[in-house]
C-alpha cells in the first residue's frame, strides 16, 4: 500500500512538470521567457507539450525594464505609527516634508504621502523620487544630515513609530509618469511579491496589459524593487471612490485579451496585497 501511495505521488509530481506555453507581447529588445502557468487550459492542451526557453542573454532587469529617458530612482517608505500618535505624526510630516520637496537644494521630489485607509491600519506611506538616481539619493542624505530641523523631525518621529521599512525602486518603462491629478481621488497601492526569476516575464505581460487600464486615467505609476524586499512590484492607481474602483476593474474583464493576460500573470505571484490610501493635505499627488 505504501509503495502505491508513493508511486501515485510521483506520477502527480511528474504531471506538474509540463506547463503551457503562453503568448507574450515583448518589450522592445526582449525575447520570450519560460511561462509559469500552473495548468493547461482545457481548450489548448497541446500547449502543455512545449516549454518556452529562458532568454540566455545576460543583462540586469533594470536595463531591460526601466525607463531609459530618465535616471530617476524612487524610495517607498512604510511607517507603522502608534495609533495614539497618528494625528501628531501627520502634523509634523506636513510641516517638514513639503519644505524638502520645495527646496531646490535637494535633488528629490515628494511624489505622494498617504495614510492607509483599508489594509494595514495606522500606517503612513511616502513615495519619493530622486532625479539623478543613486548619486542624487546620496546627495540628499548627506545634506539632510546637516539639516537641524530634519534632525529634530526624525527624533520626534522616532517616538511615534512602531516600525518602518523602505524599498528603492525603478519605474517600469511602459507605465505612466506619476503626476498630480484632479480629484477627488482615493489611491490603491497593489503590491506583488513575484517568484524569483519572473520579473522580465511579468514586464512582458504588463507591457500589453496596461493598455486595458487607461480608460479612466486610473494608472498612476508602476515600479519594481532594486533594494529592500526583492522581486517586488508596486502598481499605484487612482479612483474617484470605492465604487468607481469596482466599476473600473470590472470593465477590464469585458475587454478582449485582459482575461488571458491575467491567466498567465497570476502564476508568477507568490503573495499580493492591496492598500486603499487617503492622501495627506500637503501631498503633491492628492485628492484635489
N, C-alpha and C positions, 0 to 999 in steps of 0.2 A: 504493500500500500504506500509506504514512504517513497519507494522508487517511482511509483506512478505519479505522486504529487510533485516530486522534483522534476520529472520529465515534463509534466504539464506546465510547470512554471517556466522551464527552459524554453518550451515552444512559444509561450506567450511573450517572453522576452525577445525571442528571435523575430516574432511578427512585428514588434515595436521598432525594429531597426530600419524597416523600409518606410520611407516618408515621401509625401508627394512633392513633385516639383511645382514651383509657384511662378507664375508670370510676374515679371518685375520690371517696371519702368525705371531705368537707371538715371542717376545724376550724370552730368557730362563727365566723361573720362572714367566712369566706374564700370566694372564688369559685374556680372551676376554672382551672388554668393549662395551658399547652401541654404535651402529652405528649411525652416524649423517647424513646419506643421506637424502636429501630433497624430493626425489621422487623415486618410484619403477621403475625398468626397465620394459619395456613392455614385454620382454621375460621372466621375472621372477617375475610376480605379486604376486605369493604366498608368497614371502619373506616379503611382506608388512603386513602379518598376524602375524608376530613374532617380538618381541622386545628383543634384547640381553641385558643381565643383567650386571649391573656395578659390577666390582670386589669389594667385601666387605672388602678386606684386607686394613689395614691402613699402608701406607708406603709413604715416600716422593718421588716425581718424581726423585730427584737427586739420590736416592738409586736404583731406578729401571732402569733408562735410561743412567746414566753417566758411563764412563769407570772406572772399578774397579782397574785396574792395575796402574793407576796414580791418583794423587790428585791435578792435575793442575786446576787452575782457570784462566779464560780468562776475559780480560776487553776490551770492544769495545767502542771506542770513536768517536763521530761525532762532528767536529768543522766546523761551518759555518763562513767563513772568509770574511772580507770586500774585494770586488773584486779588489780594487786597492792595496791590501796588500798580495795577494796570493803568489806572487813570493818571497817576503821577508819572509813570513811565512814558505814557503817550505825551504828556505835557512837556517833559524835558527833551524828548525826541523832536517834537515840533518846534522847540526853541533853538536847538543846536544843529540838527541835520540840514535844514534848509540853508544855513549860513555856509556850510561846507559846499553844498550844491551850487550856491550862487557865487562863491569866491573863485575868481579866475586863477588864483594862486594854486588851486588844486585841480589837476587834470582828471576830474571824475564828475559823474553826474548821478544824482539820486533819481533813478527811474521810477520807483514807486515804493510806498511804505503802507502797510496794511495791518489790521487785526484780523485774526481768523474768526469767522462767524460760525461756520459749520466745519467740523473737523476737530483738530486738537485745540482745546479751549485755552483762553488766556495766553495766546501766542501772538507775537509780532513777527512780521515778515518784511524784510527790507531787500530791495534789489538795486545794486549799484553798477554803473558802467564806468570802466577806466579806458579813456581814449588814448591808445598807445600801448595797450597790452600790459605785460608784466613790468616793464620799466616804469609805466605810469602808476601802477599799483605800489611799487616800492617807493616811488617819489612821494605819493600821498602818505604812506605810512611814516616815512621819515619826517615829513613836515608836521604831521599830526602829533608826533612825539614832542614837538616844541610848542604846541598849542595848549596854553594853560586852561582855557575854557573847555577844550575837549577832554583834557585830563580830569578836570573836575566832573565833567559829564560822565565819564567812564567809571569814576569812583562811586558816584551816586547811583548809576545804573547797576553796578555790581551787587548792591544791596537789595535790588528789586528782582533779581533773576534767580530762577531755579536751575536753569541750564541754557546753554546756547551752542550752536554749531553753524558752520558755514560751508559753502562749496564755491569753487572757482569754475566758471562756465564759459563756453563759447556759444555763439549763436549759429543755428542752422542756416545754411545759405539760402534755402528756399522759403524761410519764414519771413513774416512781416517784421519791420523795424518797430520796436516798442515806442510809441509816441502818445502824447496826451490826446484824449478824445472827448467829444461831447457826451453828456450823460442825461439822466443819472445812470450809473453803472455799478454792478457788483462784479467781482473778479473771481475766476476759478483758476486755481493752480493745480493741474493734474500732473502728478509725479509718477514716473515709471522706473522701476528697477529692472533692467534688462539682464538677460543671461549673458555672461561674458562671451565675447566674440560675435555678437549680433548687432552691434551699433551701426555698422555700414548697411546691413540689410534693413534695419529699421529706417535709416535715412532714405534708402532707395524707395521703400513703400510710401513714406510720408511725403516725399517729393511729389508724388502723384495724389496722395490723399488730401493734402492741404487745399487743393482747388475746390474740393467739395464743401469746405468750411469757410467760405469767404462771402456768402450772400448777404449776411447781416453785419459784416465788418467785425466779426467776433474774435478773429485771430489777432492776438496782441504780440506774442513772441514765442519762439521755441529755442530751447537751449539743451546742451549736453555737457556733462561734468568733465573736468580736467583734473581737479584736485579736490579731495574730500571723498565722499562716497562715489566710487567709480561706476561706470555703466548706468548712470542716472540720466534720465531725460525729463525735462520740465516743459509743459505746454501751458501758456498763460492765455486765458480767454476773458472777454468782457461781454456782459449781458445786461440788459435793462433791469431785469429782475429774475427771480427763480422760474417763473412761468415762461418767460422769454427763453431762458436757458433750455427748458424742457422742449419747447416748440422747435427751437433751432436744431437741437440734437436729433429730435425725431425726424425732422425734414431731411436730414442727411441720408436716412435709410431709404428714402424714396428716389434717390439718385443712383442711376446705373453705374456700378463699379465700386461704390462705397462698401457694400457688403463683402465683396471679395477681398478688399484691402484689409478690412477688419479681421476677416477669417485668417489671413496669413500673418498679421502682426501680433495677434493675441498670444500665439505660442512663444513669441520672443520675450514675453514679460514674466518675471518672477513674482513681483509684487507691484501694486499700484495704489495710489492714494489721491483723494480729491479734497481740496480745501476751498471753501467759499469764503472770500475775504472782502472786508469793507475798508476802503482807503481812508487814511487819516486826512484831516482837512488841508494839511500842507503838502500832501503827496502830489508830485507833478503828474503822475498817472492816477487820476482820481475820478470820482463821480460828479462831474460838473457838466 
